[in-house]
Structure formats: structure tokens, C-alpha cells
């Protein structure tokens, strides 16, 4: 499984840092996107599968990644909980990922309120955002499932600076999502998009 800095969720959070202000953008939808990214890493690694509309843990050994295993263990303790419900009460994921970046020295916090951050690899993140935009525009194929997932989640939750567009999963990004070979990953993305729409319309308890 990926090292912390290589998780889809970690890249998504770093993309969501506004390079001009240093603040984290679109937290309401981003929180859902981060949970979806953690699930996607687990699914890509064969740790969770979709079982009749709910996540289920496979017999594989834990990943050794603290954050991924926390989600994996939560699923193991709560079987038969449908996907969309896993995207409620997810604000702690952002805090944990942020603290990990701070502890590792990849981010430096400049202000306590509103919190702003400096990223030591901000140029890399700008380049990554450009590459993802090319994928979203179908100007090039994604390198792998991971990049397809990151492109989709960054677009739906507004991580790269535009407004969140969860409807893109079924519209302009439908072909990209449909080409992802793993059924569980597709389920994760679509369920996260449903949760984002609910949050934006105030119809979800969070």
C-alpha cells in the first residue's frame, strides 16, 4: 500500500490548498472526497470490496498504513452499512491528514484562524492539477486507476479551485468513471457524489 505522502487522499488535500491564500478550499465537499479517496486506496489494494451496496473487508492483512487501516477497521466493526452513510461525520479525516503533513514538515501553518498553510511542494501540486485537468478534459488518458480517481474526486469536490461539481460523475466525467476497471472504486466515487450533492442542498445530517 502507498506511503502516507502517496495516498490519493493526501494528494487531494494538498491540491485543495489554495496556492494564493494558503487556505483549504471547499471543505464541505472536500471532507467527503477525502473519505472517498481513503476508500479508493483500500479498494485498489484489494482491502475492501462492494458487497450488495455496502463495503466489506477482505481477508487480506491490514495495510500497515495508519489512516487506511483505521477506515478498514471501522468497516469491519460495522458490516452492512450502505456506502453513502460512510460519508457522514468525515471531518476528522481532513484534520488527521493535515496534521500528518504538518508533522512530516510538508506543510507549515502560518495562521491559526483562518488557518493557512505553506506547502513545500506547491509547484508540484500546480503541475499535478494541470495534468488532472488534461485528463478531465479528455486531452489525455489517465496513467492508471489512481490518477482517474484523483481527477474525478478533485473535480467533484472542487479541490483545484473551481466550484464543486458532484454531478460531473454522471455527466462530463461519466466516460472516465465508467472506464475504471474496479467496480468497487466506481461505487465509491458515485456514492461520494451523492453525499456531496446532499450536503450542498442541506439534506444530509453531518
C-alpha positions, 0 to 999 in steps of 0.5 A: 500500500502507498506511503502516507505522502502517496495516498490519493487522499493526501494528494487531494488535500494538498491540491485543495490548498489554495496556492494564493491564500494558503487556505483549504478550499471547499471543505464541505465537499472536500471532507467527503472526497477525502473519505472517498479517496481513503476508500479508493486506496483500500479498494485498489489494494484489494482491502475492501470490496462492494458487497450488495451496496455496502463495503466489506473487508477482505481477508487480506492483512491490514495495510500497515498504513495508519489512516487506511487501516483505521477506515478498514477497521471501522468497516469491519466493526460495522458490516452492512452499512450502505456506502453513502452513510460512510460519508457522514461525520468525515471531518476528522479525516481532513484534520488527521491528514493535515496534521500528518503533513504538518508533522512530516514538515510538508506543510507549515501553518502560518495562521491559526484562524483562518488557518493557512498553510505553506506547502513545500511542494506547491509547484508540484501540486500546480503541475499535478492539477494541470495534468488532472485537468488534461485528463478531465478534459479528455486531452489525455488518458489517465496513467492508471486507476489512481490518477482517474480517481484523483481527477474525478474526486478533485473535480467533484469536490472542487479541490483545484479551485473551481466550484464543486461539481458532484454531478460531473460523475454522471455527466462530463466525467461519466466516460472516465468513471465508467472506464475504471476497471474496479467496480468497487472504486466506481461505487465509491466515487458515485456514492461520494457524489451523492453525499456531496450533492446532499450536503450542498442542498442541506439534506444530509445530517453531518 
